[in-house]
Amino acid sequence: MVLTPTKNTVEDTTGTGFDSSDDEGELDLSPFEFSWLLLNGEENEKLGISGLPGRKFKETWRSLDNDIKCLKSAGVNEVFSLCTNGELNKYRVPWLLTELTGADILVHHYPFPDGMIPNMGALIKMIDEIKVSAKNGRKPLVHCYGGLGRASLVAVCTLLVIDESLEPEKAIEKIRELRGPGAIQSVKQYNFVCEFRQLYADYKKEHDSEARSVSR
């Protein structure tokens, strides 16, 4: 799902607007931190994993303009955003998708709640798009709020699709080497990753069967 959002399409799903406990602070202009995950072991085929660019919450008060410049200078040409519209509003980056698009970065928006798991169909589509993007050397990046839960889950599942010999535990270990021991945060996410191959096979079988039925 590729979005070219406009400002009037952003909604506050939390119903609260910006977090009222968040006092304005001095903008953090330090380099935006993210990790490169090599896909297929190829340096020119890689996926970035990060937290939310420009996020502003409590002691964190980042500059969205500066973070986007960092992404551009690193060669990122596509961003897969997993944050909900409510989160983007809460963390004071409601126009993130618009600003990324304005910087000539292709935006894919696949939101699902923090600590949860994605819709299987959406996840498979996202992985297919990531593979094509990386194969073409576009240096895609996937982000959630902190880059530990949802984004790491997508990265692990991408590895499991690309390398059929890779065990889920080894894939998780690879991501934790990059993102720290907190990667793949919730029990739900951990169990999903461990069961992903079977879920993926079941989904493919079901939808291939449906496709054959329609074509008859």
N, C-alpha and C positions, 0 to 999 in steps of 0.2 A: 504494500500500500504506500504509494508515494504522494506526499502532500505538498502543495504550494499554498501555505496558509495566508490568510489576511488577518489583520488585527481584529476585525470585528467578528471573527469566528471563534476567538478564544473564549472559553467559558470557565467559570469558577465552580468546579464540581464540589468543592468543600463547602460552599455557601458562606464562607467567612471572609473572603478577600485576603489581603496580605496579613501575615501573622502579626497581631498587635503587640506581641512581646518582643518583636524584633526591632531594636533601636538601630538607627542608621550609624554606620561606622565608616572608617577610612577604607577606601577601596584597596583591595589586595591586587597588586600588579605583578606578583611573582609569576613565573612561567606556569602555565596550566599543565598539571601532571596527568599523564595517562601511560598505559602500558601497551607495548606491541606484542601480540601473540603471532608467532610464525605458523602459517598454515601450510601443510605439506612439507614443512621444514625448509621452505623457500623464502629467502630474504625479501623477494619482490612480491610475495603473496602473504600479506599479513593483515591482522585485524586489531584495531585499537580498542582498548577498554578503558572507560573513564567514569568519573562522577559527572554531575550536572554542571555544564559550563555556566558561568555567571551567577551561581547560586548565592543567595544572601540569607543567612539564617544564623542567629546568635553570634558566635565569634567569627563566623565565616562570612566575608563580604567581598566577593570577587567581582572583577570588572568583566562584563560580558564581551565588550569590544576587544579587550586584551586577550581573553580566552579564545575568541574566534580567530584573532590574528595568530595565536599560537598554533591552532589547528591548521590554518592555512599554510603557515611556514613549515609545518611538518608534512605537508602534502596531502592532508585529509581532504577527499573530494566528496565523500558521502557520509552521512551521519544517520544512525538508527537510534531513534529516541524512544525509550521505554517508559518515560514519566507520563503520568496522566495530566490532563489540562489543569486539574485541581492542584497538583503538585507544582506545576510551572508557575501558577499564580501564587501559591503559598510561599515559594522560594524566590519570588520577585523577578522571574524571567518569563512573564506571560507571552512575550513576543519572540521567544527563543527561535521557534521554527521559522518565523518570518525573517529574523536577522540572519540566520544561517543561509536561508535561500537567497537573501540579498547579497551574501558574500560568495555566491556561485557555488554553494555546497548543496548537493542533492539531499533532500530530507525524506526519510522514511519514518512514519510515526506508527508504532505498534505498542500502544500503552497497555499496561496491566498493573494492578496494585502492588505496592511494596510488600515483599515477603511472600508473594504468591507465585503462581505458575501461569504461563501463557496458554492461550488457545492453541491446540495442536496444529490446526490448519494454518493459523497465522505464523506460528513458529517455523513450520516447514517452508513456507513462502519466504520468510525472512532469511532463513539459512541459505536458500537457493539464491536470493539476491546478494547476500554477503559473498558467497562463493564466486558469482559472476563478477562482482565488483573487485574482489581481491585478485581474481585471475587476470583482470584487465589492468591491474596495477594502480587502482584508484584509491587504495589505502582507506577502506571503510573503517568507521569507528562506531561502537555501540556504547550507549551510556544509560545509566539509571541515576538515582540520586547520589549514591556513594561509590558505584562501580564494583560493589561486592556481591550483591544478591542477584538481581535480575540480569544485569549485563554479563556477569560471570556465568550465569546459567546458560545464556544464549551462546556464549563463547565455548563452553564445555560441549554443548549439544552440536555445535558446528564441527568441533574436532571429532566427535563420535560419528558424524555423517561422513566426513572426509576420510577418516582412517578407521576402517571396519575392524581392524585388529586391536585397536586401542581399548583398554578396559576403562569403565567409568571412573574407578578409583584413581587410575593413572591420569585421566583427563582432569579430574578435580585437582590432583596434585600439581599438574602443570600450571593451572590457573592460580593456585595458592602460592606457587613460587613467584608468580608475577604480582599478584594483588594482595598477598598476605594471608595469614591463617583464617581470617574472617570471611574469605570468599565462599560463596554458596552458604548463605546465612541460615535459612530456616530448614527445619526438618522436612517440610513439604517440598522445598526446592531440592534438597539432597535426595530424597526418595524419588522425586521425578527424574532426576539425572540418572540414578541407578536403574530405573525402569524405562528410560527413554528409548532404548533400542527396540524393546518389545512393543511399546506404544507406537513408535514410528512404523514398525512393520505392520501392526494391526491397522493403523490409519491408511497406509498405502494399499493394503489388501482390500479394505472396505471400499476405498474410493476408486480403485482400479476395477472392482466388481461393478460398482455403480456406473462407471464410464462404459463398460462393455454392455451393460443392460440398456443404456440410453442409445448406444450405437446400433442396436439390433432393430 
